[in-house]
């Protein structure tokens, strides 16, 4: 398996700053908005954005949570592998809020569909937006598109995008893996 570096730590940081600016531009002070990271990988991205919004923009009362979609996935009982659930941590009401769902890679759209279903357990948001770091735009199974996007990657079926976070993988980098 070969791998090619798509984005370095510096490039990821620039993209995170741009995405944070776009969020502030559209949500101002986040008075009626919330950021929810999709577990497990979207939470790393959501954490970073949350930190930038707090530190660089002074948004101290930002509603932030993490959403587990394990039991809402359409492939939940399809394989022999037992799936392990992650933690859902949403300690606010999403009813009538503008929710920004955050995930690292948008591939088929099935995880986002699962997140939309799981989010309904916490109320009915007035609006839901999608923020992704990587959009694999030619791989969609469902008509789902990001509102905020870090980078579009044209990866074909035998290629995979691997997002590495310093907190979890020891480095910030994004690779294109080829079988």
N, C-alpha and C positions, 0 to 999 in steps of 0.2 A: 504494500500500500504506500503510495506516495502522498506527500502533503506539500501544499504551497501556502505561504503566508499571504493572507488577503489584507489584514489590518494589523498594524503594530499597536502597542500600548498607547503611543502618542496619538495615532490616528483615531483610536477608540475614544480617547479623552476628548479630542476635538469634536467628534460626533456627539458624545454625551453632552457637551456644552451647547452645541447647536440644538439638540432635542430639548434640553431644558429651556433654552430661549424661546423655542416655538411653543412650549407648554405655557410659559409665563405670558407670552403674547396672546394666546387664546383663552387662558383661564385667569389672567390677572393675578389676584391674591389667593386663588383657590378657595374662596369663601364657601362656594357650593359645589366644589369639585373634590374628587378623590383619585388617588393612584392605587391600583391593585396589581401586584405582581403575580403572574401565574407560576405556581410551584412546579418543579423546583427551579428551573433555569431562568425563568423570567423574573424571579425574585432578586437575583443578583443584579440585574439591570435596574429594576425598580429601586433597590436599595441605593445604588449609585445616583440615580436621578433624584431620589428623595434627599440625599445628602447635599447634592449640588443646589437644589431648590432652597434648602434650609440655610446652608452656608453662604452661598453667593447672592441669593435673592431675599434672605431674611424671612422666608415663609415658615414661621414657627408652628402655626396651627394647621398644618397640612394633614388631611385625612389620608392615611396610608395603611394598606393591608396586604395580606398574602392569601391567595386562593388555591386550594388543592382541587384538582379536577379528576383525580384517579378514578373515582367511582362513577363519573359521568362520561367517561371515554367510551366510544362505540366498540373498541377492541378489548374492553375490560376482561371479558371471559373467553377470549378467542385463542389464547396461547396456553402453553403448559407452564409458563413462567408466572409465579405468583407476584402480583404487583404490590408494592409497599406504598401505602398512603403517606403523604406529606401533611404538614400542619396547615390548617386554615386559621388565619389570624386577622379577623375583620372586627374591630371593636367600635364600629360606628354604623349608623343606619345609611343604607345606600338609596333609600326611597327618595325620589326627586333630585338626586345628585347627578352631576356630570361625572361619569366614571371613565378613567383612562385605564384600560387593560394593557398590561405590559408583558411582552414575551421576547425572548432573545431571537428566535428564528421563526419566521412564518414560512411553512412548507406547504402542506396539503390544505390547511385551514381547519382540520378536524379538532385540534386542541383548542382553537378559538371557539368553535361551535360548542365544545364541552364546557369551556369557561363561561360562555353566555348562559348555558343551562344551569350551571352551578351557581352563578351570580343571582339567579332568580330566587334562590333560597334566602337571600338577604334583603329582598325588597325589589322595587321596580325603579331603576334609575330613570331620570328624565332623558338622558343621552348617554350612549356608550361610544367611546372612541378606542382605537387600537394603535398602540405604539410598539414597533418592532425594531430591533437593531439590524437584523438581516431579513430581507424579503427575497425568498427564492421564487420569483414571480412566474416561472413557467411550470410549476409543480402543483398548482392548485387543483383540489378535488371539489372544493366548495367556493361559491362566489363571495369570498372574503378578501378585503384589501385593507392595508394599514392607512390610518390617517396621518401618522408620523412614522418616518422610516429613516434609519441610519444609512443603509447601503443596500442597493439591489444587486443580487448575485445571480448570474445565469449559470446554474449548475444543472447538469443533465442527470439522468436517473442513477448512474453508477457513481456519482460524486456526492459527497456529504459535506456539510458545513459544520465545523466544530468551533464553538465559542468557548474560550478559556477565560476564567475569571481568577484574579490573583487570590481571592479569598478561598476558592475551592480547588483551583488547579495549579496555583503557584505562579501564574503569569497572566497578564492581560494580552490576549492575541486571538485572532480569528484565522482559522485555516480552512482550506479547501482540500478535502481528502478524496483520493481517487483509488478505486479498487483495481 
